[in-house]
């Protein structure tokens, strides 16, 4: 969650003409590492990744699948490009909070078999759980309520005041 909030802060503080090229460069470098780490002659890259991230890598990431960092950086880049700055920052914050909390709730409820999506839903969500999704959503609800409650649109507070 810390890295996610860091990138949301960067998105809010840096101008678009610095943020988007910087995130594009980071995403491209991450893609290059992902593509090269299993090529002959680049095994040192995979060894370095295992040394640095070993405890956080999933089994399929160790076996050659892309790590979540590439998808995360791509998501931040596209969000920063496609949406206004404040909306993008809110979305990046939600990802930073919802993803680890959904993972936590999913791991805690993995034994509840009725909630598992074993083969995915049209190829999406393979081996995920509905309860993990609901846990992430429940975690984000108070955050969203608070942020949108204090938001100012057009210079005036959104909340109604009693007269």
C-alpha positions as CSV (number, residue, x, y, z in Angstrom):
1,X,0.0,0.0,0.0
2,X,2.9,2.3,0.7
3,X,4.2,2.3,-2.9
4,X,0.7,2.8,-4.2
5,X,0.1,5.9,-2.0
6,X,3.6,7.1,-3.1
7,X,2.6,6.9,-6.8
8,X,-0.7,8.6,-6.0
9,X,1.2,11.4,-4.3
10,X,3.6,11.7,-7.3
11,X,0.6,11.8,-9.6
12,X,-0.9,14.6,-7.6
13,X,2.3,16.7,-7.2
14,X,4.0,16.3,-10.5
15,X,2.8,17.9,-13.7
16,X,1.4,15.5,-16.3
17,X,4.2,16.2,-18.7
18,X,6.7,14.8,-16.1
19,X,4.5,12.1,-14.5
20,X,3.3,10.3,-17.7
21,X,6.8,10.0,-19.4
22,X,8.4,9.0,-16.1
23,X,5.8,6.2,-15.6
24,X,6.1,5.2,-19.3
25,X,9.8,4.8,-18.8
26,X,9.4,2.8,-15.6
27,X,6.8,0.6,-17.2
28,X,9.0,0.0,-20.3
29,X,12.0,-0.9,-18.2
30,X,9.9,-3.3,-16.1
31,X,8.6,-4.9,-19.3
32,X,12.2,-5.3,-20.6
33,X,13.3,-7.0,-17.3
34,X,10.3,-9.3,-17.5
35,X,11.0,-10.3,-21.1
36,X,14.7,-10.7,-20.6
37,X,15.0,-12.4,-17.2
38,X,14.4,-15.9,-18.6
39,X,16.5,-15.5,-21.8
40,X,19.8,-17.2,-22.2
41,X,22.6,-14.9,-20.9
42,X,20.2,-12.9,-18.7
43,X,19.8,-15.4,-15.8
44,X,21.6,-12.9,-13.5
45,X,18.5,-10.7,-13.9
46,X,16.2,-13.4,-12.6
47,X,18.7,-14.3,-9.8
48,X,18.7,-10.6,-8.7
49,X,14.9,-10.4,-8.8
50,X,14.7,-13.5,-6.6
51,X,17.3,-12.1,-4.2
52,X,15.5,-8.7,-3.9
53,X,11.8,-9.8,-4.2
54,X,12.1,-13.5,-3.3
55,X,9.7,-13.5,-0.3
56,X,7.0,-11.6,-2.1
57,X,7.1,-13.4,-5.5
58,X,4.2,-15.8,-6.1
59,X,4.9,-19.3,-7.3
60,X,3.8,-18.6,-10.9
61,X,6.0,-15.4,-10.9
62,X,9.0,-17.4,-10.0
63,X,8.2,-19.9,-12.8
64,X,8.2,-17.3,-15.5
65,X,4.9,-15.4,-15.4
66,X,5.0,-11.6,-15.3
67,X,5.2,-10.1,-11.8
68,X,2.4,-7.8,-10.5
69,X,4.7,-4.8,-10.7
70,X,4.5,-4.6,-14.5
71,X,0.7,-4.7,-14.4
72,X,0.6,-2.1,-11.6
73,X,3.0,0.3,-13.3
74,X,1.0,-0.1,-16.6
75,X,-2.2,0.6,-14.7
76,X,-0.8,3.7,-13.0
77,X,0.5,5.0,-16.4
78,X,-2.8,4.4,-18.2
79,X,-4.8,5.9,-15.3
80,X,-2.6,9.0,-15.2
81,X,-2.9,9.4,-19.0
82,X,-6.6,8.7,-19.4
83,X,-8.1,10.6,-16.4
84,X,-7.9,14.0,-14.8
85,X,-5.3,14.3,-12.1
86,X,-7.6,14.2,-9.1
87,X,-9.6,11.3,-10.4
88,X,-6.5,9.4,-11.3
89,X,-5.0,9.9,-7.9
90,X,-8.1,8.6,-6.2
91,X,-8.1,5.6,-8.5
92,X,-4.4,4.9,-7.7
93,X,-5.2,5.2,-3.9
94,X,-8.1,2.8,-4.2
95,X,-5.8,0.3,-6.0
96,X,-3.2,0.8,-3.3
97,X,-5.7,0.0,-0.5
98,X,-8.0,-2.5,-2.2
99,X,-5.5,-4.8,-3.7
100,X,-3.6,-5.8,-0.5
101,X,-6.8,-5.9,1.5
102,X,-8.5,-8.1,-1.1
103,X,-5.5,-10.4,-1.0
104,X,-5.6,-10.6,2.8
105,X,-9.3,-11.4,2.9
106,X,-8.9,-13.9,0.0
107,X,-6.1,-15.7,1.8
108,X,-8.1,-15.8,5.1
109,X,-11.2,-17.2,3.3
110,X,-9.5,-19.5,0.8
111,X,-11.0,-22.6,2.5
112,X,-14.5,-21.3,1.8
113,X,-14.9,-23.2,-1.5
114,X,-18.3,-21.9,-2.6
115,X,-16.7,-18.4,-3.0
116,X,-13.8,-19.6,-5.2
117,X,-13.7,-18.8,-9.0
118,X,-11.5,-21.8,-10.0
119,X,-11.3,-21.5,-13.8
120,X,-11.9,-17.8,-14.0
121,X,-14.8,-15.8,-15.4
122,X,-14.2,-15.6,-19.2
123,X,-10.4,-15.9,-18.5
124,X,-10.4,-13.2,-15.7
125,X,-10.0,-13.9,-12.0
126,X,-8.5,-17.3,-12.1
127,X,-8.3,-18.9,-8.7
128,X,-9.7,-15.8,-7.0
129,X,-12.5,-15.6,-4.4
130,X,-15.7,-13.5,-4.2
131,X,-15.1,-13.0,-0.5
132,X,-11.6,-11.5,-1.2
133,X,-13.3,-9.1,-3.7
134,X,-15.9,-8.1,-1.1
135,X,-13.2,-7.7,1.5
136,X,-11.3,-5.2,-0.7
137,X,-14.5,-3.4,-1.5
138,X,-15.5,-3.2,2.2
139,X,-12.1,-1.8,3.0
140,X,-12.3,0.9,0.4
141,X,-15.9,2.0,1.2
142,X,-15.0,4.1,4.3
143,X,-12.0,5.6,2.4
144,X,-14.2,6.6,-0.6
145,X,-16.9,8.0,1.7
146,X,-14.5,10.1,3.6
147,X,-12.6,11.4,0.5
148,X,-15.7,12.2,-1.5
149,X,-17.3,13.8,1.5
150,X,-14.5,16.3,2.0
151,X,-14.0,16.9,-1.7
152,X,-14.6,20.3,-3.1
153,X,-16.1,20.6,-6.6
154,X,-16.0,24.0,-8.2
155,X,-14.7,25.5,-5.0
156,X,-17.7,24.6,-2.8
157,X,-18.0,21.6,-0.5
158,X,-20.1,18.8,-1.7
159,X,-21.8,18.1,1.6
160,X,-25.1,19.8,2.3
161,X,-25.2,22.3,5.1
162,X,-28.2,22.8,7.3
163,X,-29.7,26.3,7.2
